[in-house]
Each structure stands twice: as structure tokens, then as C-alpha cells.
């Protein structure tokens, strides 16, 4: 679904090539950060460290059974999003799927890069998902249907084990419900090229590594707001998707998210 909450989009007339990748951070062979355009205000400032920053290495290496138990412990709650974190075309209920599975012996989460040919939020990294259709019996069905349409994930392969905090825009009544699903195995997937440029299998351990997560404080109209980022190899995850990832990782590690300006 791209920046969570928008429905299917028409591609632009001419293909757009992705911009150059990010700059090296850390070891010389690791390039963190991607080509996403971040509408950062000039007066931004660094925010808090990752909520899991004090955890040891073992606590940052969960298995799928631990994730199953951890996801449902803390009840979900509504979280407000700033303009720009969610596509303004969204005006109704949406759902996304955070699918987790073992790959090469460790848990991974499924992310997608939006097609570079979409009109809005092209090239951004997100969970599969989108707006509810009249034929969907509930929002779980919405998340599963969108995942099947976008990446070919069979709904029968997904065991939905919980939901994360619901996200709502500040300026509209649009909201997103993120669901967490476990896969017994990672099936072959096929991205729909009209919506998805790439499928990414991201290790949970990488998301929890030092230097990957960061918080920035953006001030708009005199109001401070925490904006979250994950700097992956070759990609930046931010906005609504980063907010959902942060919530997921706090639940997995058992740490409290802590206060966040503007949320």
C-alpha cells in the first residue's frame, strides 16, 4: 500500500528511475539509508535514543515463538500521525500486514518498496496493505487481501497473532490498523509491478541493531512532533511504517515506548 492507508494508484505516464542510494554509515561495505525524499523542516533536531538501546545482544535476537507470545501482551491504542506521514488521499479505514517468518535461521519481516511509477510516495518502504473494500468482511481480510494482491502472499499461509497500535492522521478521520502475522515458511512471492518495485526480507535483529533506529523532532506551527526512522542497508523507512515498526519492536523486546512529543 505504500505510505499506509492509500488505495491503489494509477502509475505515472513515464517510468521514473530511482535516485542515487544513501551514503556509507558504519563499516565501509554497508551503505545505510536510501533514496527516499524526506520533507525534513530546517529546524529539526535529534530526538531520543531507541527504546531498546539499553538491551543486551540476547534480548535483541528473538525467535518466532517469543514474537508470538509478545505481540498480544500490550493492548493497542490510537496514535496520531502528522501531515505527510500518511498519504492525504486516505479517508477511510485501512489495514496493513506485518508478516514475520524464519529465513536463514532468524526471524525476518516483510517490507515492500513502492513502485517508482506511482504518483504519490513513490519508492518509499512500507508494509503490504491498503484501504478497506466493501467486499472485505473485516480489516483482517483487508490486510490479507492487499498482501495477496501486492506480493502474492496466500492468505491461508498467514496466522494472524495480534495487532499493533492504530494510527490516525491529525487532519482527517483516516486510520490504519496494523496486524501481525506469522508464516510457517516464507513462500515464493511475486510483486505486482504496478504497485511494488521490490520485496525486502529484513532481519528483525538488524532493525534492533545500534545505529539503525533514530528519532528526530520536527516542529510545525510551534508544535513539536517525534518522527521515527530506520536506516537499513540501501533503504530508509520512516513515517507511518517506521511508527508501526517501532511499536512492533517495543512489543517484541518488552520495553515501554516512552513519551513521544506530539503523539
N, C-alpha and C positions, 0 to 999 in steps of 0.2 A: 503494500500500500504506500510505500514511500514514507513521507512525513505523516505520521499516523493520523487517520481519520478521514482522508480524502478518498473519493471513489476512483473508478477507472478514469483515465485521462486519455485524450487524443494525443498522439505524438506530433511534434512539430514537423513542418514540411521537409526540412533538410536535416540529415544527421549532424549531431554536434560531437566533435571529438573531445574526449576528456582532457582537462587541463593537466599540467605537469604535476607530478607527485610531490609529497612533502619533503622535508629536509631531514638529514640524519640526526637521530637522537639516541644517545647511548652507544652501544657497540657500532663500529663502522659499517658492519654488514646489515644493520637494522635501520630501516627508514620508517619512522613513525609519523603519523599524520598524513592526510590525503588531500585530494583536490577540491574538497567541498568549500564553497564560498560561505564564510561566516560573517553575518552582518553585525560585527562587533562595534559597539559605540566607542568613541575616542576616550571616554573617561572610565573605561573598565578597570578593574583591579583584581588581583588574585584573591581567592576565597579560601575556604577551609581545606584541610587535607582529606584524603579518602577516609570514610568512616571505619574502614578495616585496617588503617595504617599501622596500628599497634599489634596486629595479629602476627603470630609466627608463621613459618612456612607450612607446617602441617595443617593449620586451620584454613589455609588458602588452597588446599588441594582436596576438595570434597569429592565423594563418589555419588553416583546417581541415587543410591538408596538414601544417603544423607539428604540430598536435594529433595527427594520425595517427602521425607519427614519434615523438612524445614519450611517448605513453601507455605503450608497451611497454618503455621503457628500463630502468626500475627494477622489480625483482621485487616482487610483492605480499607482504605479511606480515600476521600476525594482529594486531589491535588490540583492546584490551579497552574495553568500554563500562560506564559507571556505571549503577546502577539509575535508572530514569526516562528515560534516553536511548533506550531501546528498550522497546517495549510488552511487559510481563511475560507476555502470553499466548503469546508466541513460544517454542516449544520444539523447533524443528527447523530444517532448512536453509531459507534464504530467499535471494532474489536480486532485485536492482534494476537498472534500466537508466538510465544517464546518456546520453541521446541528444543529440547535437550536430549543428548544421546551420547553414547560412548563411541569414540573414534580414536584409533591408535592407543587404546588403553586409558583414555581420560575423557571426562565429560566435555562436550562442546555445545555451543548454542548456535542456532541457525540464524544468520542475518542475510539480507539481500542488499545489493546496490541498485537503486532505481535507474531505469534506462536514461541514457544521456539525451534521448529524443523526446522526453516528456517536457511539457511546458513549465511545470512547477516543480521545484525541489529536485531537479534532475541530478543524478549522480550521488544523491545522499543515501546513507546506510540506514536500514530500518528492519523491523520485523515484518514478516508477511501479515497482511491484514487489510481491512478496508471498512467501508460503511455497510450497514445492515440493508438487506433487500427484503421486500415484502414476503418473499418465499421462505426466509430464514425463520425457523421456529423460535430461536433464541440467539443470543450473542455468541454462545459457544459454537453454534452452527455457522455463524458469520465468520468467525476466526478460522474454522476448519475449511469452509468453502473457499475463502480467499487464499489460504495456504495451498490448497489444491490447484486453484486457478493460476497462481503466480509461479509456483515452483514444482507442481506435480506431486505434492505430498498427499498420499491417500489418507482420508480421514480415519479409516479403520486402523491405521498404523499409530495413531496418537492416543495416548492415555492422558486425559486432562486431569491434573492433580491439584490445581488451585488457581487463584487469580491474584493479581497484584493490585496496587493502589489504582483507583480510577482517575484518569486525567481529564481535566476540563479546561477549556480556554477561558481567559479572563473576559474576553469581549463577546462571547457567544455562549449558547447553550450546548454546543457540541461537546461530546465526551467520548472517551476511549476506555474500554475495559480490556486489560491485558490478561490473557490466560497462559498458564504454564502447562506444557505438555511434555511427556516423556515418550521416547521411541525405543523399542526393544533393540532395533538396529537402525542404522542410517540407510534408508533405501536410496536407490538411484533417483535423482531428481532432474527435472528439466525446466529451466526457467522460461517463462513466457517472454520473448524478446520485446514485446510491445511495452512491458512494464518493468522487466528485470534485466539488468545488464550482467549481473554476476551473483552467484550464490557464494556466501562465505561461511566456512565452518570455523568458528572462533573458540579456542580453548577457554573454558571458564578460568583456569589458572592464569592465563595471560591477562584477562580482564582484572584480576586481583593483584597482579604484579605492581610493585612500586613504579611510579612514573607513568603509568598508563592513564589513570583517572586524574582529572583536575577539576576544580571549581573556580569559576570566575563570577564576580559580582558586577552586574550591569545596572546602571542607573538610567531610568527613563522617567521623565516628568517628576523628578525628585523622589522616585520610589526605587529602592534597591531590590534586586532580584538575583537569586543564585541560578547560574546556568552551568550545566554539567557537560563534561567532555570525556571521551575515551579515545586515546591516541593509539590506534592499532598499527600494525605493520602495513603501511600503504593506505590507511584509511583513518578518517576522523568520524567518530559517532558523537552526535550532540543533539540538543533539543529534546523532543518527546522521547525518542528512542533511548537516549542516554539517561533520562529520568527513570524510565522503566528498568533499564539495566542496573542502575544504582539500587533501586528498590529490590530487584531480584537478588543482587549480591549481598545486600544487607540481610535479607531473609536467610540466604544460604549460610552466611557466616555467623548469624545470630547476633549481630551488632545493631544498635539503635541508629537510625539515620541521623539523629541530631537535628537541631534547629536549622532552618534554611530561610534566608531572607526572601520575603515575597511569596512563599509557598503556603 
